[in-house]
């Protein structure tokens, strides 16, 4: 059992060394993009929901 765990951890270490990690500037840029896109969709969904709520309240 200990040999299996040891082999697994060695394999994880080998695979993690193959990962291409983003630089700090790339990470900041991608984070900003994700925040703005999330805010855009939140505002968009809020606006659609608000408009539909008003339409429904006019009908009923």
N, C-alpha and C positions, 0 to 999 in steps of 0.2 A: 504494500500500500504506500509506504514512504517512497519507494522508487518511482511509482506512478506519479505521485505529487511532485517529486523532484524533476522528473522528465517534463511534466506539464509546465512547471515554472520556467524551466530552461527553454521550452518551446515558446512560451509567452514572451520571454526576454528576446528571443531571436526575431519573432514577428514584430515586436514593438520597435526594434532597431530598424526595421524596414519602412516604418511609417514616415510619411512626409509631413512634418509638423509645420503649420503656418508661422510666419514671422509675427512679431508683435504688431507691426503696422498693418499687415494683412488681416490679423485677427480684429484689430480695432475697426478697420474699414468694413469688414463683414458684419461685425456686431452693430455698427451704425445702420447699415442697410437693413438688417433684420428688425431693428427697432422702428425705423421709419416705415417699412412695409407693414409691420404689425399695427402701428398707429393708423396708417392709411386705411387698412381694412376694418379696424375697429370703428373709425369715424364713418366709413362707408356703410357698414352694417347698421350702425346707430341711425344714420340718416334714413336709410331704407325702412328700418323698423318704425321710426317716428312718422314717416310719410304714410306708411301702410296703416299705422294705428289711427292717424287722423282720418284717412279714407274710410276705415271701418267704422269709426265713431260717427261720421257723417251719414253713413248708410243706415246704421242701427240707431 
